[in-house]
Amino acid sequence: MTTRGVHTTYEPQSSTPSQGAGRRVLAAAAVAATAPYLALKAAWLSGSRIGIPDGSVLLEAGPFLTVANAVTLAMDAAVIALVLVLTRPWGLRTPAWLLTVPVFTATGLLTPILLGFPGQLLVRALGFGTGPEAAAAREPFLDSWVFIVVYTGFTVQGLALAGLFVPYARRRWGRRWQGVLGERLPSPTGVVAAAAVPCALALGALFLYWAFGGTTGLSAEQAAAHSVESSVGSVAHALCALAAGVGTLLLARGGTLRARWPLGLTWVGAAATLAWGAWMLNASLGPQLGHGEGPSTATQLIYAGQMVTGALATAVLTRFLISRRTS
């Protein structure tokens, strides 16, 4: 087989008993990790106030929140479907787009949580988090245990899905990242990469600026809510944007570097930048909870910029994978 000038061979291998056992453990962990979130969302949709303190703006949210809860419940339930596709024999016959689109979305939504949530727990454990006085002064939203339970579940989901998807992808599409990068991508793709890379670097710099206390582009409410925990989140998003930029540049230029590294960087970085930009932009355009002013126009433009950057990087990623089809 010849792939962009690189000769490779690839033979799918059957799973060993130990691999099968490990896959079952990861599948069980991923499914179990959905339970707390699904239970909370189902309870809220049925009218329960569990985890919602008195005076919370969520109690006045109305139909928009009901729709949002239903949509996010369905998104989390889709994890169970993904687990089945990644672990059952018939999953290898699933149309590629029907699997890669939800996996790409899950990668994008979960990666910043995987990077940021443990860091936030760490800074709290070290005593650098928001103190009880500052927390008490904020407008009530959710009980603190809800965030711990939900984001712990998301973290387990992310790790388990990654552990299931990588060997699945290696078995089904392993030839796509064997060998080195090879030849430079065609000029039109290079133009796309030339647009994606500076955008990604600019986003990374902006998120780092926010992480260190900068307020340009933020609303007054967002600036006032700045904390060490939010700084950790900004660093996570900066890393994702920079990964998208670096990975895109490497894929477009080609060369003798092992293909799997820039491919992984671009997949993770593009997915996170695109998915979170879309998520935050949609949330900012909907009804605002409470009496806050919501994100500023500048912030919404930055969310849109994340979407554009992620989409450009995704286009380069897609062109690279297409170029490595078996000839």
TORDRENDO-462230 format. One line per 10 residues: their letters; for each residue x, y, z of N, C-alpha, C. Coordinates in pm, whole numbers. Each point is the difference from the previous one (the first is absolute). Example, Ala and Ser with C-alpha at 12.3 -4.5 7.8 and 13.67 -1.06 7.14 Angstrom:
2
as) 1319,-569,780,-89,119,0,90,120,0; -35,105,-72,82,119,6,-77,109,73;
***
This chain:
327
mttrgvhtty) 85,-119,0,-85,119,0,88,124,0; -36,98,-80,76,125,-8,-87,115,48; 50,75,98,-76,111,56,83,126,-6; -34,91,-93,72,125,-15,150,-25,-8; 38,-103,-76,141,-26,-18,61,-84,111; -79,-39,102,52,-78,111,-56,-141,-10; 85,-102,-7,-44,-137,-12,-29,-55,140; -121,-47,18,-40,-54,128,-78,-126,-20; -5,-81,101,-86,-118,0,-82,2,126; -118,-56,-12,-90,3,116,-89,-123,-2;
epqsstpsqg) 0,-72,109,-85,-116,13,-75,11,132; -135,2,-2,-74,4,124,34,-121,86; 9,19,130,30,-107,92,-118,-25,91; -22,-124,29,-110,-34,90,40,35,143; -100,21,82,25,40,138,46,-120,82; 93,23,89,39,-103,95,-99,0,115; -2,-107,84,-91,-2,114,17,119,92; 128,40,24,23,113,90,-53,130,-60; 15,15,-133,-55,118,-66,-151,2,10; -62,-118,-16,-145,-9,11,-49,37,138;
agrrvlaaaa) 73,-44,104,-37,33,137,15,149,26; 110,58,-50,20,143,17,-107,81,-69; -43,-47,-119,-105,70,-72,-132,-5,77; -28,-113,61,-123,-12,79,2,92,121; 115,13,64,12,89,116,-22,144,-42; 63,41,-111,-17,137,-48,-144,26,-41; -63,-98,-65,-140,18,-42,-91,16,122; 22,-83,101,-81,10,122,21,134,69; 126,47,2,29,128,64,-68,114,-73; 5,-2,-135,-62,107,-78,-150,4,21;
vaatapylal) -64,-117,-1,-145,-5,20,-37,44,141; 75,-49,99,-29,37,139,17,149,23; 97,60,-70,26,143,18,-112,88,-53; -86,-56,-87,-113,79,-50,-114,6,102; -2,-95,93,-116,-13,90,-29,125,82; 100,61,68,-33,117,82,-61,115,-81; 59,28,-117,-48,111,-82,-141,-30,-53; -19,-122,-49,-132,-36,-52,-105,6,111; 37,-44,120,-95,2,111,-37,144,38; 100,88,4,-27,139,35,-89,66,-105;
kaawlsgsri) 33,-19,-127,-79,62,-106,-143,-53,0; -16,-131,18,-135,-58,4,-78,56,118; 68,15,114,-67,55,118,-45,143,-24; 87,82,-60,-36,139,-25,-113,11,-102; 3,-86,-100,-109,3,-99,-134,-41,61; 6,-81,104,-124,-44,66,-45,97,109; 75,110,19,-41,102,97,75,-1,130; 95,-90,19,76,-5,124,93,121,12; 31,38,122,93,110,27,129,-51,62; 29,-127,-12,120,-55,61,125,70,-55;
gipdgsvlle) 84,46,92,122,68,-37,-16,147,-36; -124,50,0,-26,140,-35,-38,75,128; 82,92,47,-30,69,126,-111,103,-15; -55,40,113,-101,106,0,60,128,-57; -79,70,-80,46,123,-59,81,-16,-127; 21,-124,-45,78,-22,-122,-73,55,-122; 78,55,-92,-58,52,-124,-60,-113,-84; 42,-123,27,-54,-114,-75,-148,-23,28; -47,47,114,-140,-18,34,-91,92,-80; 60,99,-68,-79,95,-79,31,-11,-150;
agpfltvana) 68,-108,-39,52,-6,-137,-108,-23,-105; -106,-74,31,-109,-20,-94,28,-104,-107; -72,8,-113,7,-103,-106,139,-19,-61; 78,105,-8,134,-12,-61,84,-101,75; -5,5,133,79,-93,80,-52,-142,-15; -132,-13,-13,-57,-134,-21,52,-62,-128; 1,79,-107,53,-50,-128,149,-32,13; 75,87,66,144,-21,17,27,-128,79; -80,-24,105,17,-122,79,-31,-124,-83; -103,7,-83,-35,-114,-84,110,-29,-102;
vtlamdaavi) 55,106,-60,105,-18,-101,126,-58,63; 42,53,115,121,-49,63,-19,-140,56; -120,-34,43,-27,-138,42,19,-95,-118; -53,37,-117,17,-83,-120,146,-11,-39; 76,109,12,142,-3,-34,76,-96,89; -30,1,130,70,-89,91,-43,-145,-22; -127,-21,-32,-47,-136,-28,68,-57,-124; 41,88,-93,67,-45,-121,133,-68,31; 57,27,118,124,-67,40,-21,-151,3; -117,-42,45,-29,-143,8,0,-61,-140;
alvlvltrpw) -59,71,-96,1,-47,-139,142,-8,-54; 82,100,32,139,-3,-45,75,-120,57; -24,-29,127,66,-115,62,-36,-129,-74; -125,-15,-35,-42,-120,-73,71,-9,-136; 7,111,-72,65,0,-131,148,-36,13; 64,49,105,144,-19,16,37,-137,56; -97,-74,49,33,-127,65,-65,-122,-64; -104,18,-81,-68,-115,-60,57,-27,-139; 0,-127,-43,55,-32,-133,-65,77,-113; -132,21,8,-69,72,-107,42,147,-7;
glrtpawllt) 65,49,106,42,139,0,103,31,-108; 78,-101,-41,99,22,-105,-64,23,-135; -129,-33,-13,-70,21,-127,-82,128,0; 5,76,109,-73,126,8,57,100,-101; -84,71,-75,53,102,-93,94,96,73; 111,31,-64,104,78,65,-52,133,55; -79,72,-80,-47,131,43,-92,-11,121; -77,-112,8,-95,-16,108,69,-21,134; 126,-43,-4,78,-16,122,91,119,25; 71,44,-104,102,103,23,-58,135,39;
vpvftatgll) -119,34,-51,-59,129,37,-32,7,150; -72,-98,59,-23,8,145,127,-17,82; 95,-82,-46,125,-14,75,80,130,-4; 2,64,-115,69,130,-13,-66,103,92; -133,0,4,-71,93,88,28,-30,146; -4,-128,36,29,-38,139,143,37,38; 94,-21,-91,139,41,24,6,150,29; -71,77,-82,4,144,15,-60,49,131; -111,-58,40,-67,46,122,69,-49,127; 61,-120,-6,55,-59,121,147,36,24;
tpillgfpgq) 76,29,-106,142,27,18,29,118,93; -65,118,-17,28,108,95,-36,-36,144; -100,-87,18,-35,-45,135,110,-91,55; 49,-91,-85,109,-88,43,124,78,38; 26,109,-71,117,83,30,-23,93,117; -121,55,10,-25,105,99,-50,-47,134; -90,-98,3,-63,-39,127,101,-53,102; 91,-91,-37,99,-43,100,85,116,51; 34,92,-90,77,116,43,-77,88,97; -129,15,-23,-82,78,92,-9,-66,137;
llvralgfgt) -14,-132,1,-1,-72,127,132,18,74; 109,-1,-77,132,14,61,18,137,64; -38,106,-71,20,134,58,-89,20,122; -117,-63,-1,-84,8,119,65,-73,117; 55,-119,-28,64,-78,106,121,74,58; 67,80,-84,116,77,45,-39,132,66; -131,28,3,-48,119,68,-2,125,-85; 11,-16,-133,1,116,-88,-135,26,-67; -100,-81,30,-129,15,-63,-82,112,63; -122,13,-48,-91,102,52,-35,-31,144;
gpeaaaarep) 15,97,88,-30,-18,141,-149,-5,27; -40,-44,119,-142,-10,32,-72,134,0; 70,107,36,-65,131,0,-36,42,-141; 95,-18,-93,-26,38,-139,-109,-88,-59; 4,-128,32,-102,-92,-52,-138,37,51; -9,39,128,-128,36,58,-55,130,-59; 90,87,-47,-44,128,-55,-57,-14,-141; 28,-111,-65,-49,-18,-135,-149,-33,-1; -64,28,-114,-140,-35,-15,-15,-151,1; -96,-55,77,-16,-146,7,-22,-61,-138;
fldswvfivv) 61,-115,-23,-17,-68,-128,-25,-149,23; 104,-76,35,-13,-142,32,79,-30,126; -42,-102,73,78,-45,115,137,-47,-49; 102,21,81,137,-30,-42,19,-147,-33; -72,-89,68,19,-143,-25,-42,-38,-142; -91,77,-60,-46,-32,-136,116,10,-98; 81,106,11,113,17,-90,101,-114,17; 25,-39,125,96,-108,25,-48,-130,-64; -127,-33,23,-55,-125,-51,-3,0,-153; -50,109,-58,-17,5,-145,135,0,-71;
ytgftvqgla) 93,85,44,127,9,-71,91,-120,26; -16,-65,114,69,-127,20,-51,-103,-100; -131,-3,-20,-57,-90,-100,50,30,-139; 6,128,-37,51,38,-132,147,-43,-17; 79,15,107,141,-39,-6,14,-149,-25; -77,-80,73,5,-146,-20,-46,-35,-141; -107,65,-46,-48,-25,-137,110,28,-102; 65,114,13,103,38,-96,114,-100,-5; 48,-40,117,110,-96,5,-42,-136,-55; -119,-45,37,-47,-131,-45,-25,-1,-151;
laglfvpyar) -63,104,-52,-25,5,-144,131,7,-79; 98,73,51,130,4,-68,64,-138,0; -10,-69,114,56,-134,8,-68,-99,-91; -126,23,-33,-73,-88,-92,21,40,-145; 4,131,-27,5,46,-139,136,-22,-64; 108,22,74,133,-12,-59,26,-139,-56; -22,-109,77,21,-133,-60,-100,-31,-111; -124,50,12,-97,-20,-108,49,67,-128; 45,125,12,47,74,-117,127,-63,-57; 87,-51,87,121,-67,-48,-37,-124,-81;
rrwgrrwqgv) -99,-73,46,-41,-122,-70,-68,32,-133; -80,105,-2,-78,31,-121,73,91,-97; 71,99,52,63,100,-86,149,18,29; 63,-100,57,139,15,44,94,44,-109; -25,-41,-125,89,38,-110,4,151,-21; -105,72,47,-5,144,-25,110,75,76; 48,-55,110,104,73,73,130,-79,14; 12,-111,-75,128,-69,-2,102,80,-79; 125,-19,34,106,65,-74,14,148,34; 64,72,-90,28,142,21,-103,86,-75;
lgerlpsptg) 9,129,21,-97,90,-63,6,-4,-152; 119,-6,-54,12,-8,-146,-4,136,-66; -59,4,-116,3,120,-83,-86,114,58; 37,122,-39,-78,117,37,-140,-11,-60; -101,45,74,-137,-3,-52,-14,100,-115; -98,-20,-90,-17,89,-116,-18,146,41; 29,88,-93,-2,144,28,-132,52,57; -118,-40,-54,-124,50,61,-11,-32,148; 45,-122,39,-2,-35,142,101,83,77; 112,31,-65,99,86,64,-55,138,30;
vvaaaavpca) -86,51,-87,-63,130,24,-91,-7,123; -73,-110,11,-88,-18,117,84,-7,127; 109,-76,-6,88,-9,116,62,135,36; 34,77,-103,59,132,23,-97,94,70; -130,-25,-17,-100,79,71,-24,-55,140; 3,-132,13,-30,-63,129,109,24,104; 126,-9,-41,110,5,97,7,134,74; 2,116,-67,5,126,76,-124,21,86; -116,-45,-49,-122,12,82,13,-82,128; 55,-121,-13,17,-86,117,100,60,98;
lalgalflyw) 109,54,-52,99,61,88,-56,123,70; -80,79,-73,-62,118,62,-96,-41,110; -79,-104,-25,-93,-48,103,76,-50,121; 107,-76,-24,79,-50,112,55,114,84; 51,104,-66,53,115,73,-109,72,78; -119,11,-60,-110,67,68,-43,-75,125; -12,-132,-11,-40,-79,116,104,7,111; 127,2,-37,104,15,101,-6,139,64; -32,100,-79,-18,136,52,-113,2,103; -112,-67,-31,-110,-10,96,43,-78,124;
afggttglsa) 80,-105,-21,42,-83,112,79,81,103; 76,99,-48,81,80,91,-69,130,41; -133,3,-16,-76,111,55,-41,107,-98; 32,-13,-127,-42,98,-98,-151,2,-17; -54,115,-34,-146,12,-9,-49,49,-136; 91,32,-91,-43,47,-132,-83,-108,-70; -116,40,-52,-87,-96,-67,-102,-65,90; 10,22,130,-95,-58,96,-103,105,41; -119,-46,35,-99,91,56,42,33,143; -62,102,57,32,38,138,-30,-114,96;
eqaaahsves) -108,-74,-27,-38,-112,86,103,-112,-8; 47,-31,-121,101,-104,-15,132,42,65; 37,125,-15,124,48,60,-8,-7,152; -115,34,57,-16,-3,145,3,-143,55; -38,-97,-83,-5,-139,44,135,-71,-15; 104,72,-43,130,-63,-19,52,-61,129; 56,-119,-9,56,-69,115,113,-90,-47; 69,-62,95,106,-93,-36,-57,-117,-79; -121,-45,40,-63,-111,-72,-29,37,-146; -50,122,-23,-28,41,-138,130,16,-78;
svgsvahalc) 108,37,68,130,9,-66,45,-137,-50; -22,-103,82,36,-137,-42,-80,-39,-124; -130,35,-2,-81,-28,-118,51,71,-123; 42,125,16,53,76,-113,129,-63,-54; 84,-49,91,123,-67,-43,-33,-125,-81; -102,-75,43,-41,-120,-73,-43,35,-142; -78,106,-15,-45,40,-134,117,54,-82; 96,65,65,118,48,-72,80,-117,-55; 16,-105,80,74,-118,-45,-68,-65,-119; -133,-6,3,-74,-59,-111,18,81,-129;
alaagvgtll) -10,132,11,17,85,-118,141,-13,-56; 101,-1,88,138,-13,-46,26,-137,-63; -62,-103,57,13,-134,-59,-57,-3,-141; -115,67,-20,-59,7,-134,94,70,-97; 60,110,44,90,74,-88,125,-77,-35; 65,-57,100,125,-74,-24,-27,-123,-86; -105,-76,35,-33,-120,-76,-34,31,-145; -76,105,-22,-38,39,-136,123,38,-82; 92,75,59,121,40,-70,82,-123,-41; 14,-95,92,80,-119,-29,-65,-86,-108;
larggtlrar) -132,-16,6,-68,-80,-101,15,63,-138; -12,130,-8,6,68,-129,140,-4,-60; 102,11,84,137,7,-50,54,-136,-39; -50,-108,64,56,-131,-28,139,-14,62; 71,-106,-42,135,-20,53,20,-141,50; 101,-18,83,38,-132,47,-46,-30,142; -77,89,59,-53,-24,134,-105,-110,-5; -5,-83,104,-102,-104,8,-138,64,-9; -87,-54,-83,-127,64,-30,-95,4,118; 10,-99,90,-101,-8,105,2,118,97;
wplgltwvga) 117,62,18,8,110,98,-71,126,-49; 32,53,-116,-75,117,-48,-147,-31,-27; -28,-124,-41,-139,-39,-22,-78,7,131; 59,-54,107,-66,5,131,-17,142,51; 104,82,-16,-9,140,43,-113,73,-73; -7,-19,-131,-101,71,-78,-140,-49,33; -15,-132,15,-132,-57,35,-51,59,130; 83,-5,103,-42,47,133,-18,152,0; 98,72,-52,-7,146,3,-112,56,-84; -17,-52,-122,-107,49,-87,-137,-33,59;
aatlawgawm) -15,-121,53,-128,-40,57,-38,88,118; 96,24,90,-29,80,119,-30,145,-36; 78,56,-91,-19,140,-39,-134,20,-71; -33,-91,-89,-126,11,-74,-120,-26,90; 4,-109,77,-116,-39,80,-29,101,111; 104,46,70,-25,94,108,-37,139,-51; 56,38,-114,-41,126,-59,-148,-2,-36; -45,-111,-61,-141,-13,-37,-88,-5,123; 44,-76,101,-80,-14,123,-18,135,69; 109,73,17,-7,126,72,-73,107,-80;
lnaslgpqlg) 17,-1,-132,-71,99,-81,-150,-25,6; -42,-124,-12,-144,-32,10,-55,40,135; 76,-29,106,-46,36,135,-12,151,15; 93,74,-59,-2,146,14,-113,64,-78; -47,-67,-105,-108,55,-81,-138,-31,56; -6,-95,94,-128,-36,61,-36,94,113; -115,-21,64,-39,84,114,103,-8,111; 31,113,60,98,5,107,-69,-22,135; 60,-87,82,-55,-28,131,28,116,94; -92,22,91,18,105,98,-12,138,-61;
hgegpstatq) 70,94,62,-10,139,-43,133,52,-54; 92,-91,-35,128,41,-53,-12,50,-143; 105,67,-45,-2,56,-135,39,-102,-106; 57,-114,43,39,-103,-95,131,34,-68; 49,-88,-86,127,24,-69,-7,125,-87; 112,69,-12,6,118,-84,6,-41,-147; -23,97,-87,11,-28,-144,139,-48,-36; 101,58,64,138,-42,-26,20,-147,37; -59,-40,113,13,-140,41,-70,-92,-99; -117,40,-48,-70,-82,-99,81,-12,-129;
liyagqmvtg) 67,107,-39,85,-6,-119,118,-96,23; 50,-4,122,109,-92,32,-50,-145,-8; -121,-25,50,-58,-134,-13,-14,-38,-148; -46,95,-79,-11,-25,-145,137,-27,-60; 101,73,48,136,-22,-47,51,-139,34; -39,-50,118,33,-138,34,-61,-98,-100; -127,23,-33,-66,-87,-96,70,2,-135; 32,119,-47,66,13,-131,136,-68,3; 77,25,105,133,-61,12,-10,-152,3; -92,-51,82,-18,-145,9,-44,-60,-132;
alatavltrf) -88,72,-72,-48,-50,-129,113,-3,-103; 85,103,-1,114,2,-93,97,-114,30; 30,-19,128,91,-109,38,-61,-136,-34; -131,-12,18,-68,-125,-35,7,-27,-149; -9,104,-81,10,-16,-145,137,-53,-39; 106,51,62,135,-49,-28,14,-145,45; -53,-31,118,3,-136,52,-70,-96,-96; -116,39,-48,-76,-84,-91,75,-23,-131; 58,107,-53,76,-13,-125,120,-91,18; 65,6,114,115,-87,28,-44,-146,3;
lisrrts) -111,-29,67,-47,-138,10,-43,-53,-137; -65,84,-79,-39,-42,-134,122,-33,-83; 106,78,16,120,-21,-82,70,-130,34; -34,-60,115,69,-122,41,-88,-125,-21; -103,13,-81,-76,-119,-37,86,-96,-80; -36,-125,9,77,-101,-73,-11,27,-149; 113,5,-67,-1,26,-143,-4,-131,-78;
***
